[in-house]
Amino acid sequence: MYGYGRTPSQVVVISNRGAYTFQKDHDQLITKRTVGGLTSAVEPVLTAHGGTWISWCGRIDHTGKDRGVKLGIPPAEPRYHIQEVFLSPEEHENYYHGFCNACLWPLCHQLPERCSFERAYWDAYRRVNQKFARITLEAKKGIYWIHDFHLALVPQLLRHRSPGATIAFFWHIPFPPADLFQILPWGRQIIYGLLGSDLIAFHTSRYAQNFLDTVACYYPARIYPEQGLIRLRNRRILVQALPVGINYHRFEQLAADPAVRARAEEIRKSLAAEKVLLGIDRMDYTKGIPERIRAMAYLLEKYPAYRGRVTLLQIAVPSRNGIGEYGTLKREVERIVGEINGRYDQGYGAVPVRYRYQALDQAELVAHYLAADVLLVTALRDGLNLVAKEFVASRIDGKGVLILSPFAGAAQELHGALLANPFEPAHLAAKIKMALEMPFQEQKSRLESLRRIVKSRDVRWWWQSNLMLVKSLGSGLTPAAINAANL
């Protein structure tokens, strides 16, 4: 394995959202750091080595400008720069809420019935991708590292204007099977845009294979699945599975912090439960929150001895508040919680479901991980899920059980978790019972296996794998040579 040395070229990161949001208060610019998987995974590269992050920072512009400020980050002691991209009100509605969240998001999560294929959405998506590409080409040249489905056209736009550019793309959500992707009226254009990259990476080998199958449906490319290689029009494109990692040592440190451990005890005492089940998810219909709560009801109905003894603590993190169906989901979750608590609350002991609609900072997250006996990551479909990895890294005590949906990308990595079908309440309830009754030695053995996996593929492994692969491919190495070098 290569060392953790310096990145060989300046990195230009391009993504819809970045590490900071900006707000103007009179003449003062207010910056606020965002919390999320992309920020924690990507920002360490720029902080350590410098570069530029091109992103929309949350501001809507009514004047027709493409870009806002270029700001050193962090403002007090700059290590890299953010170049702000503006969205107009129409772009925010049709590109972001429309094509990204009402079209690509449900399609890639294999929920085509939720898709809305509006021509205005596609037109806005094209314009915004062109805007990001124009602004990117003005940045200092280096490795262009583009992130996620919002900007799938950008690689080819950059390639057209800068044929010798080094371009990597990371697709963070699931990539669906080819027959499903072809439902998209503009599927060929999306694939063509992505094929401007030197490296296209996904979380799992299944997503990578789905992508290769989809390319074959649209283009007469020579595809080598075992090597993850596409040859098209005298170009080589590497397609790899490189699951995002976490800052493993940071979560270990927080888990050992006396203040965090004391907070975990407070949380546990406040729940008045012998056993604590925990769910932490964005409020999104892909996360399986209603299904999880129904499985809790099934558990209490079939195994009444658990009533008053077990609590499900469900943290729902606010998400996409401007989209109507997310408000509908929130009301549905609240209704189900009320029904189950009304039916199974004993009037003493543990309340069946404690529901909180809030975001948590990192220390508070770890305190919740430590307070739980079982973590439920039971998404209906999920690109990866970093919560599962964070829980594993935090359990330095060797206790705790991870229940994981087989439809989350992390299930391909995290051998040692209990797999449970979120679509079947009886099956999920049975796995919850198994987790609650699991002997400590089995918990410890499973966690040791999980912790080795998460530690060996941490966030630094992830970003260095991405950047070293694209650099090596650009230098003319064959995939066989890259694999021989363990890159």
FILOLO-42131 format. One line per 10 residues: number of its first residue (from 1); their letters; for each residue z negated, x, y of C-alpha. Coordinates in steps of 0.2 Angstrom, whole numbers, plus 5000, padded with zeros to 4 digits. Layout:
NUM	A	Z,X,Y ~ ...
end
This chain:
1	MYGYGRTPSQ	5000,5000,5000 ~ 5004,5006,5017 ~ 4990,5010,5029 ~ 4985,5001,5045 ~ 4994,5012,5057 ~ 5002,5008,5073 ~ 5016,4995,5074 ~ 5032,5005,5076 ~ 5040,4994,5090 ~ 5034,4983,5103
11	VVVISNRGAY	5032,4965,5097 ~ 5039,4950,5107 ~ 5031,4934,5099 ~ 5040,4918,5102 ~ 5031,4901,5098 ~ 5029,4884,5105 ~ 5010,4886,5109 ~ 5001,4903,5111 ~ 4984,4909,5113 ~ 4981,4902,5130
21	TFQKDHDQLI	4984,4886,5140 ~ 4986,4886,5159 ~ 4980,4874,5172 ~ 4982,4874,5191 ~ 4967,4869,5201 ~ 4973,4869,5219 ~ 4979,4887,5221 ~ 4969,4894,5206 ~ 4976,4896,5189 ~ 4964,4892,5175
31	TKRTVGGLTS	4966,4900,5158 ~ 4958,4893,5142 ~ 4959,4902,5125 ~ 4966,4891,5111 ~ 4958,4890,5094 ~ 4969,4889,5079 ~ 4977,4898,5065 ~ 4992,4905,5074 ~ 4981,4912,5088 ~ 4969,4921,5076
41	AVEPVLTAHG	4984,4927,5065 ~ 4995,4934,5078 ~ 4985,4939,5093 ~ 4977,4954,5085 ~ 4995,4962,5084 ~ 4998,4960,5103 ~ 4980,4965,5107 ~ 4981,4981,5097 ~ 4998,4987,5101 ~ 5004,4978,5117
51	GTWISWCGRI	5019,4967,5119 ~ 5023,4949,5126 ~ 5020,4932,5120 ~ 5032,4919,5126 ~ 5025,4901,5124 ~ 5023,4885,5132 ~ 5006,4885,5139 ~ 5003,4866,5141 ~ 5010,4863,5159 ~ 5023,4850,5162
61	DHTGKDRGVK	5035,4855,5177 ~ 5044,4842,5187 ~ 5055,4853,5197 ~ 5067,4859,5184 ~ 5060,4877,5182 ~ 5062,4886,5166 ~ 5047,4897,5167 ~ 5030,4899,5175 ~ 5019,4914,5177 ~ 5019,4931,5168
71	LGIPPAEPRY	5001,4935,5165 ~ 4991,4950,5158 ~ 4979,4944,5144 ~ 4964,4944,5144 ~ 4965,4943,5163 ~ 4950,4955,5166 ~ 4957,4969,5155 ~ 4975,4965,5150 ~ 4981,4971,5133 ~ 4997,4961,5132
81	HIQEVFLSPE	5007,4949,5142 ~ 5010,4930,5141 ~ 5026,4923,5148 ~ 5024,4905,5151 ~ 5038,4893,5147 ~ 5039,4876,5156 ~ 5043,4860,5148 ~ 5050,4845,5158 ~ 5042,4828,5155 ~ 5058,4823,5146
91	EHENYYHGFC	5057,4838,5135 ~ 5039,4836,5131 ~ 5043,4818,5125 ~ 5059,4821,5116 ~ 5058,4839,5110 ~ 5039,4840,5106 ~ 5033,4822,5102 ~ 5051,4818,5096 ~ 5060,4830,5086 ~ 5046,4842,5081
101	NACLWPLCHQ	5032,4829,5078 ~ 5042,4813,5073 ~ 5056,4821,5064 ~ 5053,4839,5057 ~ 5035,4837,5054 ~ 5035,4822,5042 ~ 5051,4827,5034 ~ 5044,4844,5029 ~ 5028,4836,5023 ~ 5039,4825,5012
111	LPERCSFERA	5036,4809,5021 ~ 5054,4804,5026 ~ 5048,4786,5029 ~ 5039,4792,5045 ~ 5054,4801,5052 ~ 5064,4795,5067 ~ 5081,4803,5069 ~ 5085,4800,5087 ~ 5100,4809,5095 ~ 5090,4811,5111
121	YWDAYRRVNQ	5077,4821,5101 ~ 5090,4833,5094 ~ 5098,4836,5111 ~ 5081,4840,5119 ~ 5077,4851,5104 ~ 5093,4861,5107 ~ 5090,4863,5125 ~ 5072,4869,5123 ~ 5077,4882,5110 ~ 5091,4888,5122
131	KFARITLEAK	5078,4890,5136 ~ 5066,4900,5125 ~ 5080,4911,5119 ~ 5086,4914,5137 ~ 5068,4919,5142 ~ 5066,4930,5127 ~ 5081,4940,5130 ~ 5074,4945,5147 ~ 5059,4953,5139 ~ 5058,4971,5134
141	KGIYWIHDFH	5067,4973,5118 ~ 5057,4976,5102 ~ 5054,4966,5086 ~ 5057,4948,5090 ~ 5044,4938,5080 ~ 5047,4919,5081 ~ 5035,4906,5074 ~ 5037,4889,5066 ~ 5048,4874,5065 ~ 5048,4871,5084
151	LALVPQLLRH	5060,4885,5087 ~ 5072,4886,5072 ~ 5087,4888,5083 ~ 5081,4903,5092 ~ 5085,4917,5079 ~ 5104,4913,5080 ~ 5104,4911,5099 ~ 5096,4929,5100 ~ 5108,4936,5087 ~ 5123,4929,5097
161	RSPGATIAFF	5118,4938,5113 ~ 5110,4953,5105 ~ 5119,4957,5088 ~ 5108,4972,5084 ~ 5091,4964,5087 ~ 5077,4965,5075 ~ 5072,4947,5071 ~ 5058,4940,5060 ~ 5054,4922,5058 ~ 5038,4914,5050
171	WHIPFPPADL	5039,4896,5045 ~ 5021,4889,5045 ~ 5023,4872,5037 ~ 5030,4867,5020 ~ 5048,4869,5017 ~ 5054,4854,5007 ~ 5066,4853,4992 ~ 5084,4854,4997 ~ 5089,4836,4993 ~ 5075,4830,5005
181	FQILPWGRQI	5080,4842,5019 ~ 5098,4836,5018 ~ 5092,4819,5025 ~ 5091,4828,5042 ~ 5107,4824,5051 ~ 5106,4841,5059 ~ 5100,4851,5044 ~ 5115,4862,5044 ~ 5112,4868,5062 ~ 5093,4871,5058
191	IYGLLGSDLI	5098,4882,5043 ~ 5111,4891,5053 ~ 5098,4895,5067 ~ 5086,4902,5055 ~ 5099,4913,5047 ~ 5100,4923,5063 ~ 5084,4931,5057 ~ 5083,4948,5047 ~ 5067,4941,5038 ~ 5062,4923,5035
201	AFHTSRYAQN	5044,4921,5028 ~ 5035,4907,5021 ~ 5017,4904,5014 ~ 5023,4902,4996 ~ 5036,4906,4983 ~ 5040,4888,4981 ~ 5044,4885,5000 ~ 5055,4901,4999 ~ 5064,4895,4984 ~ 5067,4878,4993
211	FLDTVACYYP	5074,4887,5007 ~ 5086,4897,4997 ~ 5092,4881,4988 ~ 5095,4873,5004 ~ 5105,4887,5011 ~ 5116,4886,4995 ~ 5119,4868,4999 ~ 5126,4872,5017 ~ 5134,4889,5016 ~ 5144,4900,5004
221	ARIYPEQGLI	5131,4913,5004 ~ 5127,4925,4990 ~ 5109,4922,4985 ~ 5098,4933,4974 ~ 5082,4923,4971 ~ 5073,4936,4962 ~ 5075,4948,4976 ~ 5073,4935,4990 ~ 5090,4941,4997 ~ 5104,4931,5006
231	RLRNRRILVQ	5121,4940,5010 ~ 5131,4930,5022 ~ 5145,4936,5033 ~ 5141,4955,5031 ~ 5123,4952,5035 ~ 5107,4953,5024 ~ 5093,4941,5026 ~ 5077,4944,5017 ~ 5067,4928,5012 ~ 5049,4931,5006
241	ALPVGINYHR	5032,4923,5003 ~ 5019,4930,5014 ~ 5004,4918,5015 ~ 4994,4920,5031 ~ 4977,4928,5029 ~ 4961,4927,5039 ~ 4950,4940,5048 ~ 4939,4941,5032 ~ 4926,4953,5039 ~ 4924,4943,5055
251	FEQLAADPAV	4919,4928,5044 ~ 4907,4939,5033 ~ 4899,4945,5049 ~ 4896,4928,5056 ~ 4889,4922,5039 ~ 4876,4936,5040 ~ 4871,4932,5058 ~ 4853,4925,5058 ~ 4858,4913,5072 ~ 4872,4906,5062
261	RARAEEIRKS	4861,4904,5046 ~ 4848,4896,5056 ~ 4861,4883,5063 ~ 4867,4880,5045 ~ 4849,4875,5040 ~ 4848,4864,5055 ~ 4864,4855,5050 ~ 4858,4853,5032 ~ 4841,4846,5037 ~ 4849,4834,5049
271	LAAEKVLLGI	4859,4826,5035 ~ 4844,4823,5024 ~ 4854,4825,5008 ~ 4851,4834,4992 ~ 4870,4839,4991 ~ 4882,4841,5005 ~ 4901,4838,5004 ~ 4911,4845,5018 ~ 4928,4841,5025 ~ 4935,4849,5041
281	DRMDYTKGIP	4953,4844,5045 ~ 4964,4840,5060 ~ 4966,4822,5063 ~ 4983,4821,5054 ~ 4990,4809,5041 ~ 4995,4824,5030 ~ 4977,4829,5028 ~ 4971,4815,5016 ~ 4956,4810,5026 ~ 4956,4792,5021
291	ERIRAMAYLL	4960,4796,5003 ~ 4945,4808,5003 ~ 4933,4795,5009 ~ 4939,4782,4997 ~ 4936,4795,4983 ~ 4918,4796,4989 ~ 4917,4777,4988 ~ 4923,4778,4970 ~ 4910,4792,4966 ~ 4896,4781,4973
301	EKYPAYRGRV	4902,4766,4964 ~ 4904,4774,4947 ~ 4889,4786,4948 ~ 4876,4776,4957 ~ 4863,4789,4954 ~ 4871,4799,4968 ~ 4868,4786,4981 ~ 4855,4791,4994 ~ 4857,4809,4988 ~ 4874,4815,4992
311	TLLQIAVPSR	4883,4815,5010 ~ 4901,4818,5014 ~ 4901,4826,5031 ~ 4919,4824,5038 ~ 4924,4833,5054 ~ 4940,4827,5061 ~ 4947,4839,5074 ~ 4957,4830,5088 ~ 4975,4832,5086 ~ 4991,4826,5096
321	NGIGEYGTLK	4982,4813,5106 ~ 4998,4808,5115 ~ 5006,4801,5099 ~ 5002,4783,5094 ~ 5001,4784,5076 ~ 4987,4797,5077 ~ 4976,4785,5086 ~ 4980,4772,5073 ~ 4974,4785,5060 ~ 4958,4788,5069
331	REVERIVGEI	4954,4769,5070 ~ 4958,4768,5051 ~ 4946,4782,5047 ~ 4932,4775,5057 ~ 4935,4758,5049 ~ 4934,4765,5031 ~ 4918,4775,5036 ~ 4910,4759,5042 ~ 4915,4749,5026 ~ 4908,4763,5014
341	NGRYDQGYGA	4892,4766,5024 ~ 4889,4747,5025 ~ 4892,4745,5006 ~ 4883,4761,4999 ~ 4869,4765,5012 ~ 4852,4763,5003 ~ 4843,4762,5020 ~ 4834,4778,5015 ~ 4840,4796,5010 ~ 4857,4802,5013
351	VPVRYRYQAL	4870,4791,5022 ~ 4886,4791,5012 ~ 4898,4797,5025 ~ 4894,4806,5042 ~ 4909,4806,5053 ~ 4912,4817,5068 ~ 4927,4818,5079 ~ 4926,4835,5087 ~ 4932,4853,5088 ~ 4921,4867,5082
361	DQAELVAHYL	4920,4885,5088 ~ 4921,4899,5075 ~ 4902,4902,5074 ~ 4899,4883,5072 ~ 4913,4882,5058 ~ 4904,4896,5048 ~ 4887,4887,5050 ~ 4895,4871,5043 ~ 4903,4881,5028 ~ 4885,4888,5024
371	AADVLLVTAL	4877,4871,5025 ~ 4889,4864,5012 ~ 4888,4864,4993 ~ 4906,4858,4991 ~ 4921,4860,5003 ~ 4935,4847,5001 ~ 4952,4853,5006 ~ 4962,4839,4999 ~ 4977,4837,5009 ~ 4992,4826,5004
381	RDGLNLVAKE	5003,4840,5009 ~ 4999,4856,5018 ~ 5008,4872,5022 ~ 4993,4883,5017 ~ 4976,4879,5024 ~ 4965,4892,5032 ~ 4949,4882,5031 ~ 4949,4885,5012 ~ 4950,4904,5015 ~ 4937,4904,5029
391	FVASRIDGKG	4925,4895,5017 ~ 4927,4908,5004 ~ 4925,4922,5016 ~ 4909,4914,5023 ~ 4900,4911,5006 ~ 4892,4928,5005 ~ 4878,4920,4995 ~ 4889,4917,4980 ~ 4886,4898,4981 ~ 4897,4884,4985
401	VLILSPFAGA	4912,4876,4976 ~ 4930,4874,4984 ~ 4940,4858,4979 ~ 4958,4861,4983 ~ 4973,4849,4983 ~ 4987,4856,4972 ~ 4999,4851,4986 ~ 4991,4863,4999 ~ 5000,4880,4999 ~ 4984,4889,4997
411	AQELHGALLA	4983,4882,4979 ~ 4996,4895,4974 ~ 4984,4909,4979 ~ 4966,4903,4977 ~ 4964,4903,4958 ~ 4946,4899,4955 ~ 4946,4883,4965 ~ 4944,4866,4957 ~ 4961,4857,4959 ~ 4961,4839,4962
421	NPFEPAHLAA	4974,4826,4965 ~ 4970,4817,4982 ~ 4982,4803,4978 ~ 4970,4798,4963 ~ 4953,4793,4969 ~ 4946,4793,4951 ~ 4952,4811,4948 ~ 4945,4817,4964 ~ 4929,4809,4962 ~ 4928,4817,4944
431	KIKMALEMPF	4931,4834,4952 ~ 4917,4831,4965 ~ 4905,4827,4951 ~ 4910,4842,4942 ~ 4907,4853,4958 ~ 4890,4845,4961 ~ 4884,4849,4944 ~ 4892,4866,4942 ~ 4879,4879,4937 ~ 4876,4893,4949
441	QEQKSRLESL	4883,4907,4938 ~ 4900,4898,4937 ~ 4900,4895,4956 ~ 4897,4914,4958 ~ 4910,4919,4946 ~ 4923,4908,4954 ~ 4919,4913,4971 ~ 4920,4932,4967 ~ 4937,4929,4961 ~ 4942,4919,4976
451	RRIVKSRDVR	4934,4932,4988 ~ 4944,4946,4980 ~ 4960,4937,4984 ~ 4956,4932,5002 ~ 4949,4950,5006 ~ 4965,4958,4999 ~ 4977,4947,5008 ~ 4968,4947,5025 ~ 4976,4944,5042 ~ 4981,4962,5044
461	WWWQSNLMLV	4989,4963,5027 ~ 4999,4948,5033 ~ 5006,4953,5050 ~ 5009,4971,5044 ~ 5019,4964,5029 ~ 5030,4954,5040 ~ 5033,4968,5053 ~ 5035,4982,5041 ~ 5047,4972,5030 ~ 5058,4967,5044
471	KSLGSGLTPA	5058,4985,5051 ~ 5062,4992,5034 ~ 5076,4980,5031 ~ 5083,4984,5048 ~ 5083,5002,5043 ~ 5095,4999,5028 ~ 5082,4999,5014 ~ 5087,4988,4999 ~ 5074,4975,4993 ~ 5072,4985,4977
481	AINAANL	5067,5000,4988 ~ 5056,4989,4999 ~ 5047,4983,4983 ~ 5045,5000,4976 ~ 5036,5005,4991 ~ 5024,4990,4989 ~ 5029,4984,5006
end
